[in-house]
């Protein structure tokens, strides 16, 4: 079977999952979309829309929603787009067997400090794994605006088939075999986006944001290399590309969370007021521990943890600026 003939399912009907279903439905191809919320299933099937998570975007009529994970059996590949902390539980209920799983969630499992691919190898060891990650806002992708992503998979033949299946006039996957690198970029950038939002919310200026992106990228690279990622992956779409996008726009859930923190609001209040997940808030403390496990210094991630824990913005910033001077390469 060529890639274009693959039957695709999407697990998770949030904004990004719905946008990826829209991508997979290009050319009037059928896509199965699993949603936890019954009202989303009804809205997608009857009105071809997802007003709860992706309002205002008409969806392809070839997308069929379901509330039963069992309906995903027998498909050729499943895109996993549920929040990182729920991947293990959802896949345990999904008829996966040897079906290829394309991981589109970005984060690190809190209780184990495992990357999502490592979680999948525990819960579905027979399933081939791929990762999609890159600078993408769901509403732009769903609307058909141009976007490019990293599609990482160790198996070259599967990587090619998936790229053929998902590529379209405005959606361009770039192939990689570096699954770990693609995952780390997507996870770490969420934490750094919170930090950049704090800079915006506290009114620290564009110079500070640019410096923070650069130093944050240095942290991402140190951690990624220590975990076996390749430097070129971290400097690509799933690392630096996604970092720049997420650290520069209020459309980013993580950036907007940081803006609120920078304005002095409590993390608990900001997180309680959201229907979508700012994954960086869960990733930050896990990333701090995972970095310590491999002996990597990540002061920006440490600062985000402090802010999420209720530390005063001015004090955290002063502590960062008072760190000992050092060579830029370290």
C-alpha positions in Angstrom: 0.0 0.0 0.0 1.2 3.5 -0.8 1.1 6.2 1.8 -1.8 7.9 0.2 -4.0 4.8 0.8 -3.4 4.7 4.5 -6.5 4.8 6.7 -5.9 7.3 9.5 -7.4 7.7 12.9 -6.9 10.6 15.3 -7.0 10.1 19.1 -8.0 13.4 20.6 -10.3 16.1 19.3 -8.9 19.2 20.9 -7.7 22.0 18.6 -4.6 20.3 17.4 -6.2 16.9 17.0 -9.0 18.4 15.0 -6.6 20.4 12.8 -4.6 17.2 12.1 -7.8 15.4 11.2 -8.5 18.2 8.7 -5.0 17.7 7.3 -5.5 13.9 7.0 -8.9 14.5 5.3 -7.4 16.4 2.4 -8.5 15.0 -1.0 -11.8 13.9 0.6 -10.2 11.0 2.4 -12.0 9.5 5.3 -10.6 10.1 8.8 -11.8 8.7 12.2 -11.6 11.2 15.0 -12.0 10.1 18.6 -13.3 12.7 21.1 -13.9 12.3 24.8 -16.7 14.9 24.8 -20.1 13.7 23.4 -21.0 17.2 22.3 -17.9 17.3 20.1 -18.8 14.0 18.5 -22.2 15.4 17.7 -21.0 18.7 16.4 -18.4 17.1 14.1 -20.8 14.5 12.7 -23.8 16.8 12.3 -22.4 20.2 11.6 -18.8 19.5 10.5 -17.4 21.8 13.1 -15.8 21.7 16.6 -17.1 24.8 18.3 -15.7 23.7 21.7 -12.0 23.6 20.7 -11.7 25.0 17.1 -14.6 27.4 16.6 -15.1 29.0 13.2 -13.3 26.4 11.1 -15.5 24.4 8.7 -14.3 20.8 8.8 -14.2 18.3 6.0 -17.4 16.1 5.8 -15.1 13.1 5.5 -14.1 13.4 9.1 -16.2 11.1 11.2 -16.1 11.5 15.0 -16.6 8.7 17.6 -16.7 8.4 21.3 -15.6 4.8 21.3 -11.9 4.0 21.1 -12.9 0.5 19.8 -13.9 2.2 16.5 -10.2 2.9 15.8 -9.4 -0.8 15.4 -8.1 -1.9 12.0 -6.8 1.5 10.8 -3.4 1.8 9.2 -2.0 4.5 11.6 -3.2 6.5 14.6 -2.3 10.1 15.4 -2.1 10.4 19.2 -3.0 14.0 20.2 -4.2 13.7 23.8 -2.3 15.7 26.4 0.9 14.1 27.4 -0.2 13.1 30.9 -3.1 11.1 29.5 -1.3 9.2 26.8 -0.6 6.1 28.9 -4.2 5.7 30.1 -5.8 6.3 26.7 -3.6 3.9 24.8 -4.2 1.2 27.4 -7.9 1.4 26.3 -7.2 1.6 22.6 -7.0 -1.5 20.3 -3.4 -0.7 19.1 -1.7 -4.1 18.6 0.9 -3.3 15.9 -0.7 -0.2 14.5 1.8 2.6 13.9 1.4 5.4 16.4 2.2 9.0 15.4 2.8 11.0 18.6 1.6 14.6 18.4 1.5 15.4 22.1 4.3 17.4 23.6 5.6 16.8 27.1 7.2 14.4 29.6 5.2 12.0 31.7 5.2 13.4 35.2 5.2 10.3 37.3 8.0 8.5 35.4 10.0 11.3 33.7 9.6 9.3 30.4 9.3 10.9 27.0 6.0 10.0 25.3 7.7 7.5 23.0 9.2 5.7 26.0 5.7 5.6 27.5 4.3 4.0 24.3 7.1 1.4 24.3 5.8 0.3 27.7 2.1 0.3 27.0 2.1 -0.8 23.3 5.5 -2.4 22.7 4.5 -3.8 19.3 3.5 -0.5 17.8 5.9 1.3 15.5 6.4 4.9 16.6 6.6 8.2 14.8 6.6 11.8 16.0 5.1 15.0 14.5 6.4 18.2 15.9 7.0 21.7 14.7 5.9 25.4 14.7 2.2 25.0 14.3 -0.9 26.8 15.6 -3.9 24.6 15.2 -6.3 27.3 13.9 -3.8 28.2 11.1 -3.2 24.6 10.1 -7.0 23.8 10.1 -7.6 26.9 7.9 -5.1 25.7 5.3 -2.4 28.2 5.9 1.2 27.1 5.1 3.0 25.1 7.8 6.0 22.7 8.0 6.7 20.1 10.6 9.3 17.5 11.5 8.1 13.9 11.0 10.5 11.7 12.8 10.4 7.9 12.6 13.3 5.4 12.8 11.7 3.1 10.1 12.4 4.7 6.7 9.6 3.0 4.9 7.0 4.0 7.4 8.4 7.5 7.6 7.9 7.8 3.8 4.4 6.5 3.8 3.3 8.8 6.6 4.8 11.8 4.9 3.0 10.9 1.6 -0.3 10.5 3.4 -0.2 13.8 5.4 1.6 16.1 3.0 -0.6 18.6 1.2 -0.4 21.9 -0.7 0.0 23.8 2.6 1.3 21.2 5.0 4.9 20.1 4.5 6.5 17.3 6.6 10.3 17.1 6.7 11.6 13.6 7.4 13.9 12.7 10.3 15.0 9.5 12.0 15.6 11.4 15.3 12.5 10.6 17.4 14.1 11.7 20.7 15.2 15.0 19.3 11.8 15.8 17.9 10.1 15.0 21.2 12.6 17.0 23.3 12.2 20.1 21.2 8.4 20.0 21.5 8.5 19.4 25.3 11.1 21.9 26.3 9.8 24.8 24.2 6.6 24.8 26.1 8.4 25.6 29.3 10.5 28.3 27.7 7.4 29.8 26.2 6.0 30.4 29.7 9.3 32.2 30.5 8.9 34.4 27.5 5.3 35.2 28.4 6.6 36.3 31.8 8.9 38.7 30.1 6.0 40.1 28.1 3.7 40.3 31.1 6.3 42.0 33.3 7.1 44.5 30.6 10.8 43.6 30.4 11.1 44.5 26.7 12.0 42.8 23.4 15.8 42.7 24.1 15.0 40.5 27.1 12.7 38.2 25.2 15.3 37.7 22.4 18.0 36.9 25.0 15.7 34.5 26.7 14.9 32.6 23.5 18.7 32.3 22.8 19.6 31.1 26.2 16.6 28.9 26.4 17.6 27.3 23.2 21.0 26.6 24.7 19.3 24.8 27.6 17.2 22.8 25.2 20.3 21.8 23.3 22.3 20.8 26.4 19.4 18.7 27.6 18.7 17.2 24.2 22.2 16.1 23.6 22.4 14.6 27.0 19.4 12.5 26.2 20.7 11.3 22.8 19.1 13.9 20.5 20.9 15.3 17.5 21.9 18.9 17.4 20.5 19.4 13.9 17.1 18.2 15.0 17.1 20.7 17.9 18.1 23.5 15.5 15.3 22.5 13.1 11.5 22.8 12.9 10.7 20.8 16.0 13.2 22.6 18.2 14.2 26.2 17.3 11.3 26.6 14.9 8.7 25.7 17.4 10.5 27.7 20.1 10.4 30.9 18.1 6.7 30.6 17.3 5.6 29.6 20.8 7.7 32.3 22.5 6.3 35.1 20.3 2.5 34.9 20.3 -0.4 35.1 22.7 -2.0 32.4 20.5 0.3 30.1 22.5 -1.4 28.7 25.6 2.0 28.5 27.3 3.0 32.0 26.4 -0.3 33.4 27.5 0.1 31.6 30.8 3.4 33.3 31.3 1.9 36.7 30.5 -0.5 36.2 33.4 2.3 35.1 35.7 4.3 38.2 34.6 1.4 40.4 35.6 1.4 38.9 39.1 -1.5 36.5 38.8 -1.4 33.2 40.6 -0.6 30.0 38.6 -3.5 28.1 40.2 -6.0 30.8 39.1 -4.6 31.0 35.6 -4.7 27.2 35.1 -8.1 26.8 36.6 -9.5 29.2 34.1 -8.5 27.2 31.0 -10.4 24.6 29.0 -7.2 23.7 27.1 -3.9 22.4 28.6 -0.9 24.6 29.0 1.4 21.6 28.9 4.5 23.5 29.9 3.0 23.9 33.4 3.1 20.2 33.9 6.4 19.7 32.0 8.5 22.3 34.0 8.9 20.4 37.3 9.4 17.1 35.5 12.0 18.7 33.1 13.9 20.1 36.1 14.1 16.6 37.6 15.0 15.0 34.3 17.7 17.5 33.7 19.2 16.9 37.1 19.2 13.1 36.3 21.6 13.8 33.4 23.6 16.6 35.1 22.3 19.4 32.9 21.9 23.0 34.2 18.7 24.6 33.1 18.3 27.9 35.0 15.4 29.2 32.8 13.4 26.0 33.5 14.2 26.4 37.2 12.9 29.9 37.1 9.6 28.8 35.5 9.2 26.2 38.3 9.8 28.9 40.9 7.1 31.1 39.3 4.6 28.3 39.0 5.3 27.6 42.7 4.3 31.1 43.7 7.6 33.0 43.8 7.6 36.7 43.1 8.4 37.7 39.5 10.9 40.4 40.4 12.8 38.1 42.7 13.1 35.3 40.2 14.2 37.7 37.5 16.8 39.3 39.8 18.2 35.9 40.6 18.6 35.0 36.9 20.4 38.2 36.2 22.7 37.8 39.2 24.0 34.4 38.0 27.8 34.3 37.6 29.2 35.4 34.3 30.1 32.6 31.9 31.1 31.7 28.4 28.2 31.7 26.0 29.1 28.2 24.7 28.2 26.8 28.2 
